[in-house]
Amino acid sequence: MAKRGGYPMGAMPGGMSNMLKQAQRMQRRMEEQQEKLAATEFTGTAGGGVVTIVAGGDKTVKSVSIKPEAVDPDDVEMLEDTILAAINDVFAQIDEAASSMMG
């Protein structure tokens, strides 16, 4: 019976080492992309712009802006819903950017 190749089970010399180096490069690239994402600011709005949320790519809310016309003491629930919508908007933008960066 003829022996194929000279390596057990078709392994190539340095294969594991090369694979480890490649994994380390990929990990470094992912970390760089995550740092870039975290340094980026995103703006979410709701209610036609009466509520604006600015957040970093790491989903840390940096600022909240509420225009006076959004404040109705008789309808606090509407303001709460508008704030929630703006937060969801900015987080959706961050998730979309993260997905496209990480591929």
Legacy VTK file of the C-alpha trace (Angstrom):
# vtk DataFile Version 3.0
C-alpha trace
ASCII
DATASET POLYDATA
POINTS 103 float
0.000 0.000 0.000
1.442 3.348 -1.054
1.913 6.040 1.556
0.407 9.405 0.637
2.207 12.582 1.564
4.577 12.414 4.461
2.322 13.845 7.103
-0.182 12.085 9.300
-3.813 12.531 8.277
-2.846 14.992 5.529
-1.654 17.665 7.986
0.744 20.260 6.695
3.758 21.452 8.663
3.066 24.691 10.487
-0.663 24.401 9.792
-1.701 24.839 13.408
0.741 27.702 13.886
-0.532 29.479 10.785
-4.125 28.954 11.858
-3.371 30.412 15.299
-1.682 33.466 13.752
-4.639 33.993 11.446
-7.067 33.765 14.377
-5.006 36.318 16.309
-5.060 38.698 13.315
-8.820 38.323 13.043
-9.212 38.994 16.760
-7.069 42.156 16.500
-9.158 43.371 13.552
-12.377 42.736 15.467
-11.048 44.639 18.486
-10.035 47.547 16.244
-13.499 47.591 14.662
-15.139 47.515 18.103
-12.973 50.448 19.252
-13.854 52.360 16.096
-17.551 51.629 16.644
-17.369 52.710 20.303
-15.734 55.998 19.299
-18.511 56.768 16.806
-21.528 58.800 17.904
-25.035 57.998 16.704
-28.150 60.173 16.912
-31.644 58.784 17.273
-34.792 60.890 17.078
-38.509 60.437 17.577
-41.666 62.486 17.478
-40.546 64.472 14.473
-37.333 65.475 16.214
-38.781 66.590 19.547
-36.682 63.957 21.322
-33.063 63.356 20.359
-30.734 60.765 21.874
-26.986 60.733 21.222
-25.155 57.504 22.054
-21.738 56.027 21.491
-21.259 52.853 19.517
-20.847 51.024 22.812
-24.497 51.939 23.539
-23.586 54.483 26.199
-26.141 57.299 26.077
-24.249 60.594 25.898
-27.120 63.064 25.824
-30.874 63.415 25.787
-32.571 66.448 24.296
-36.284 67.116 24.717
-37.926 70.119 23.079
-40.429 71.990 25.251
-43.343 71.203 22.933
-42.861 67.510 23.772
-43.677 68.137 27.420
-47.366 67.926 28.219
-48.021 67.439 31.955
-51.369 65.852 31.066
-49.758 63.273 28.762
-46.531 62.071 30.375
-47.019 58.657 28.791
-46.640 60.167 25.310
-43.289 61.694 26.300
-42.129 58.381 27.777
-43.073 56.568 24.568
-41.266 59.177 22.457
-38.090 58.854 24.534
-38.262 55.082 24.264
-38.693 55.310 20.488
-35.646 57.593 20.190
-33.537 55.196 22.277
-34.642 52.251 20.149
-33.830 54.255 17.016
-30.285 55.058 18.083
-29.624 51.493 19.280
-30.919 50.100 15.984
-28.472 52.357 14.144
-25.618 51.106 16.335
-26.601 47.468 15.755
-26.765 48.041 12.003
-23.343 49.723 11.979
-21.871 46.910 14.075
-23.296 44.277 11.723
-21.885 45.976 8.643
-18.475 46.547 10.271
-18.126 43.000 11.547
-19.436 41.545 8.312
LINES 1 104
103 0 1 2 3 4 5 6 7 8 9 10 11 12 13 14 15 16 17 18 19 20 21 22 23 24 25 26 27 28 29 30 31 32 33 34 35 36 37 38 39 40 41 42 43 44 45 46 47 48 49 50 51 52 53 54 55 56 57 58 59 60 61 62 63 64 65 66 67 68 69 70 71 72 73 74 75 76 77 78 79 80 81 82 83 84 85 86 87 88 89 90 91 92 93 94 95 96 97 98 99 100 101 102
